[in-house]
Amino acid sequence: VLPQANEPIRVSAHIEDLDGIAGVTLRYRIDPGTTLTAVTMRDDGTGADLLAGDRIFSASIPGQPRDTMIAFRIETVDGAGATSQFPADAPTRECFVRVGDQFMSGPFGNYRIWMSQATLNNWASRGNLSNDPLDVTYVYGQSRVIYNAGSLYSGSPAWSPSYNSPIGNICAYDVLLPADDLMFNEGKLSLDVPIRDATNQREQLMHWIADQYGLPNLYRRDVYMFVNGVRRGTIYHDTQQPDAGFLDEWFSSDPNGTLVKAAQWSEGSDAGGVQSIMLPSLERLTSGGVLKVAAYRWPWRLRAAESQLDYTNFLSMVEAVNAPNDTYQSQVEGVVNIEDWMRMFAMNDLCSYWDAVGNPNRKNTYLYKPEQATWRTIPWDFDVGLGVFNDPVDAALFPSNVDPTIQRMYNYPAFVRAYWRELEFGVNSIFPSAAITTILTTKYNAYQANGLSFTSPFVASGAYATNIPGWISARGVFLQGQLATVAANF
C-alpha cells in the first residue's frame, strides 16, 4: 500500500466473465506526465502473479524514485470481444499510488489522500466553498486503499477564506467514499483540524461529559493526516457527524425521523468571505401571518432526510414554543423532550460552552424528532469551553442575548427546575470525577510518547491562564454559588 523508493509495485484485480478473459492490460503514467505505459496482467502464476487460475490478474509497475505519483487504470477484453475498464470512466477518474510516503507508527491512525497534480491545481484555484468532490485515492494505514473517493474542503465558512490549497494553509477535509467501499461503516469522513486548544483535550473531554449525562455524543479520533505526501498539522481529528449512521447508533429503535442542524445563516462573497450573519431562532418568522419556510431553511438545515423540503415537524415545534400562556406548557411538552433539552443546556453551561442553542451564539446543535417521540437535542462542535476561549469560570447563566423562545423556557418554573437538577448533577457527580484526571493523564502521556508536543492539561494554558482541572474546580465553586440561590427546604 505504501511502496518505498525503487520498490516494484504490484497491481492486482479480481476479474470474471462468462465468456472468458481474452486479455487484461494495466496502463499507468507518471504524473503529471500523460504518456501511458501498458503492461500485460496475468493469472498464470508467473511474474507478479501469485497463484495461477484464481481469477486474480497481476502486473508490476517498476520501482520509481521517492515522491513519484503514479496514475493507473485497468482495461479488459472478454472472449466475445466486449471491453471494460476500471475506473469505469477513466481517464476522468484514475487510481493513484505514491512512492515513499511515510507511515507513523503508534496508537493514532494514518489517513492520506492522493490526487493528480491537475486535480491539486484545480482544487487550489477554484472557490473554497465548492461542494463538488474531486477524484482522489484514500488510504488508511498500511492495509486499505479506496479508489475513486471524492474530496473537498470542509469546515465553517468563517475559516475557509484562509484555505489556499489542500497542501497549503491548514484546512479541513471531507472524503466521500464509494457506496460499496465504506470505512468504519461510514460513507463520509470529516477530517477536522483542532483549533484554539493547545492541549488537544478539551473538545474530546466535553463529549465525554455529554456521555456522562446520557446525551448523544460523537467520536473525535486523533489521526495523522497526509495529502500527496505532505503531513498536515500536528494531529487531525476524524470527526463523527450527526447523520443517518449516527441516528442508527443513538436512536436505533426510531432512526428515520427529522434531523435539523442549527447554524449561522452566513451570506458570503464569491471568494468565500462572510458578508452577513443571522443567528438561528425558533421565533415565528412569517409572511402574511403564516410561518415562512424559506426563513428557516438556512439557519435550521434539514439533514439525513430523503427530502430537504419537508419542514412540517419543525414548524409544528415553532408554533408550540410560541404558544399562548394558557396552553404553553402542554403544547411545548407535547412536541419537545424538556428534560433532554434542559440536560443539554445544563451540560453546556457546566462547561461554559456559549456557542450552542440555548446560549448567545445559538448554533452548533442538532435537533432530532423521532417518528414516535418528541424533539431531542444532539450537542456538537465543542471548540470552545472549559477555559479555552471567551469562557471564564464565572460565565453567567441565563444571559439575556439568547433566542427569546429559549429564554421563555428558562423563565418557566416547571421547565427551569429540570435545568437546575441537571446542573446540580454535573457539579456534584461529573466535575469531581477521578475519571477526568485519568483521561487527561493517559492522553497526554500518549501524545508525549509519540513526539506530539501538546501542552499538558495540568499546566496553565488557554485564554484564562488556567489548567483544565483548575478551571473545572473554579467553575464548580461558581456554580455551587448559583445553585445556592435556588436551594429550598420543603
N, C-alpha and C positions, 0 to 999 in steps of 0.2 A: 504493500500500500504506500509506503514511503521509500521509494528507491533512492539509494545514495549514488554519489558520483561514479560514473563508469560502470554501474551495475546493470546488466541486461534486465529489461522489463517484460515480464511475461503477461500477455493478454489472453484471457480465456473467455469463451462464450458457449453456453448450452444451446444447441441448435437442433431442431427436429423438423421433419417434413414428411408427409405421407408418400410423396413422390421421390423421396431420397434427396440427398445433398450432392449437387454436382460440383460445387466449389464455394469456398469461403475465403474472403480477402480482407486483411487488415490494411487500412490506409491511414497513414499518420503524416503529420507535418510538424516541424519545429517552429513554434510560434515566436515572433509574428510572421514568419515566412509563410508562403502559400503553396509551396511545392509539395505535392503528395508523394510519399513513397509507399509502394504496395508490397505486402508480404503475404504469402500463402499461409493460411491457417490449416492445421492438420489434426486429424483424430486417429493417427496410426501409431502413437506411442513413440514417435521419433522427435528429435529436436526439442522444442519447448513443450510438446505434448507429453502428459504424464502417463496416460493409460489408453490403449487402443480400443476403439469401438464403444466408448462410454458416452458418445454424443457431445462431449466437451472438446471443442476445437481450440487449439492454442497456437500462438506465434510469439516471437520475441522481437522487441524493439531494441536495437543495440544500445549499450550504455552511452550516456550523454554527460556532458560537464555539469557541475553543480549549477543550480538556478535555471536550468533549462525547463521550459514549459512545453509539453507535447500535447497536441490535439489529435484525436483519432476517432475513427468510425469503423464499423464492420459491415461488409457487403456480402450477400449470399445469393446463390443461384440454385434452384432445385432441379430435380430430374426432368421436369417438364419445361424448364426454361424460365420459370417465374422468378422474379428477383425481390429481395427485401433488404433492408438495412437498419442498423441501429447506430445512433438515434434515427427514428423514422423520418425526421425532417432534415437530416444532415444535408448540407453543412450549416443550415441555420442554427442548429444546436450541435454540439460536439461533446465528446468525452475528453477529460483533461487529466494529466498526471504530471507532477512537478518533481524534479530531481533535487535531492539534497535537503528537503525540509527537515527541520529539527523536531524531534519528539521530546517532550518534557515529561520525565518520569515523576512519580509521586502520586498523591491522592486526588489530584484535580484532573478533570477531563481535558483532552486536547481536541479542539474544534478548528477546522480550517476550511477555507473557501479558495477554490482555484478558478480562474477565468482567463480568457484570452486578453491580449493587450488591447485589441479593438474594443472589447467589452469594457475593460477598465477605463479606457479613454472616454467611451460613451457615458459611463456612469459618472465620471468626474465632471463632465461638461453639461449634462442635462440638468433640469430643475431638481432641486433637492427633495421636493415633495412629490415627485413622481411615484405613482403606485404600480408602475409596470415592472414586473420582475425580470431580471436579466439572467441569461443562461450561465450557470456555474456548476461545478462539481463540488459536492460537500463531502468532507472526510472526517470520520470520528475515530480518534485513537490511531492504532496501527492495524485495525482489522476491518473497518467498514468504509465503503465508498458508495455514495449515492449520486449517480449521474443525472443530468437534466433537472437538477434542482433550480429554483429561481431565487434571486436575492435582490434586495433593495434596502435603502436606508429605513431605519425605524426611529422612533422617539418623538418627542414633543416638537411641534413647530417652533417653540421658543428656543430650542437648542440647535435646530437644523441649519440656521444661517452660517454656523461655523464649519459645517461639513464642506470639504473641498475635494475629497477623493476617498474611495474605500480603503486606500493605504496612506491617506494624508492625516489631517486632524482627526482626533479621536471621535468616533461616531458609533451609533447603534445600528444593528443589522436585523432584518428579518430574513429567514431562509424558508422558502416554501418547498415542501418535499412532494415527490410524485405520490399519487394516491395508493400505488401498490408497493411503496418503499418507505414506510413510515419510520420514525425514530422515537423510541420510548412511547410508541402508540400515538404519536403526535404528527400531524401533517404540517406543522409550522413551528419553527424555532425562533424565539425572540431573544437576541443576544444584546444585552444592555451593558453599558459601562457604568461602574459605580461613580457617584458624584458626591462631593461635599464632605463625606465622612472618611477621615484619614485612617480609621480603624478597620473599615470594611465590615463592620459587625452590627451597626445599629439597625439597618433595614431588616436583615435576617432575624435579628432578635425580636423586632416588633412583630414579625409573622409568627414567631414562637409564642409571644404574648397573646396574639389573637387566637392561637390554637388552645392556650390555657383557658381562654374564655369560651371555647367551643365554637368560635366563628370560623367560617370557611377561610382558608389561608393558602398561600401559594408558595411553591418552592423557588429558590434562587440558588442555583448551583454555581459554585466557583469553578471557572474553566479558563484554560489558556486559549487565546484566540489568535489565529494566524490568517492572513489574507495574502495570497500569492507569495508566501514565504516570509512576509513581514509580520513580526509579532506585534500585536495591538495592545498597548497599555500594559499594566502590571497583571491585572486579572479582569475577566469579564464575568457577567452573570448570565447563565441560561435561565431565563425568567419564564415562569408559567403565566399564561394569560387566562382570564375568565372567558372560556369559550365552551363549545359543545362538549369537548372531552372533560373539561373541568366540571361541568354540570353533571356529567355521568359519574364523576368521582364523588362529589359532595351531595348531590340530590338524586341518588341512583333510583329511588322509587318514583321520582317525578321530574325527569330531566328535560322535558320538552316545553317548558313554559317560556315566558318573556324575559329576556335579559337586556338591561339597559345600562349604558355607561354614562356617568355624569362627567362632562368635560367642558373646558372653556370653549366658547364659540369664538374662534380666532379667525378674523378676516386677514388674509395675507397678501403680500405683493407677489409678483411673478418670481422674484428672486428667493421667496421663502420667508421674508421678514414679516413680523406680526404688525398689523396696522391698527387693529382694534380688537377688544376682548369683551365678551359678555359672559358673565358667570351663570351657571345653571341655577334655576329656581323652580319650585313647584307652585308658584303663584299662577293665578288664572291669566293667561295671555290670550286675548280674544280678538275676534273680528266680527262685528255685528252681534256681540253678546255671546258668541259661540267660541269654544276653545279652538285656537288656530294651530293645527297640527304642524304647519311649517315653522312656527316659532319654537317648537320643541325639538325639531329633528337634529339640529347641530349640538345644542347643549345636553340633550338626552338622546344618545345614539343607540339604536337597536343593534344587538349583537346576537350571534349564534341562533339566528332565526331564518326560516325559509323566506319570509317576507320582511323586507326592510321598510314596509309602509304601514303595517297594522299597529296603530297606537291605541287600540281600543282599551286594553287593560291599563295602560299608562294614564290615559285621560280619565278613566274612572277613578284612579288614585288621586289625580289632581283635584277632581271635584270633591272627593271625600275629605282631603286635608284642608279644603277651603269651605267646608260645610258650615252652616249657621250654628250658633252656640247651642241651641236646644237639641240638635242631633249630632253635634260634633263628635263626641266620644264614640257613640255607636257606629257612626259612619267610618271613622278612622279605624277602629278595631275590626270592622268588617272587611277591610282590604289590606291593612298594614299589621305586621307582626311587631307590635310595640315593644315587647320585651327584647326582641332581637335588635331592633333599631337603637334602643337606649343602651343596649350592651355594646354595640359598636361605637356609639357616641362616647360612652364612658371609657372604652378602651383607647380611643383616640386622645381623649383629654388626659388619661393616665400618663400617656407618653408625650403630651403637649404637641400632638400632631394636628396642625392647623390647616392642612391642605385638602381637607375632605368635606363631604356633605355633613352638615351639622356644625361646621366651623367656618371661619371667614372666607377661605378660598373655594369652598363648596364643590369640589370636584374629586377626582381620584377615588371614586367609589362606584361600585356596580350595584344595581338593584335587580333582584330576581323575583319574578312572580311564578311559582309553580302552578301547574294547571289546577291542582286540587287544594291549594293553600294560599295564604296571604303573602304579601311582598316581604322579602328578606333583604339583607344587606351583605355585601362582599367587600371587605377593605382591600386596598390595592395601592401600590407605588409609594412606599414609606421612605421617600428620600429626604424627609425632614423628621424631626422628633428625637427625643432622648438627648437633647442638648447639642444638636449639630448645626442648626441654622434657625435663628429667629424663634426659638422655643425655650425660653427661660424656665427655671424651676417654678417660678411664681406666675406663669401664664394664667390669665384669668379664665374661669369657667363662664359659660354663657355670654360670650362677647356680643355686642349689640349689632355687629355687621354680618350676621348670618342670614340665611334665607328666612324671610318672615314666617313662612309656614312651619319651619323647624323651630323658630323662636316661639311660636304659638304652642308647640308641643312642650317645650321647656317650661312654659308658663302654666301648663295644665297640671294640677296636682296629681291626678291619677297616673299620668304618664311620667312625670319627672321623678316620682318615687322609685320607679324602676331604674332610672338613671342612677340615683344615689345608691341603690342596692348594688348595682354592678360596679360603681366606682369604689365602694367600700370593699367589695370582693378583691378588686385589683390591688388596692392599697394594702390590705391585710393578708392576702393569700398569694399574690403573684410577685409583687415587688420584693418581699423579704425572702423569696425562694432561693435556696442554696444552688438550685439548678442554673440560675443565671450566671453565677460566678464560674461554675463548671463549664458552661458553654463558652463563655468569653475566654477562659484559660485554654481550653482544648483547641479552639480555633486559632488563637494567637500562637500557640506553640506549633501548630501545623504550618502556619504561614512562615514562622521563623525557620523551622526545619527545612523548608523548601525555598529559602532565599527570598521571600517576599517581605519587603520592608514596610509593612503596615505598622501604624502607631499602636502601641499597647493600649488596650481598653482601660487599663488601670493607671494610665498617665494622663494628666490634664491635656485635653485637646478639644477642638471644636470652638464655636463662636463664644462660648461662655467659660472657657478655660477650666473645664472640669472633666474628670474621668467618668466613664459610664456608671459604675456603681455609685460614685459620689453624687452624680446627677440624680440617679434613681432615689437615693436616700433623701436628698434635699427636696425632691419633688414629693416624696411620700410625706415628709413633715408638713409641707404646704397643704397638701390635700387632706391630711388629718385635721388641720385647722378649718378647712372648708366643710368637712363632714361634721365637725362640732357645731356648726351653725344650724344644722338641721337635725341634730340629735334631740330625741324627746323620750320622756319616760311616760309610758301609757299605763 
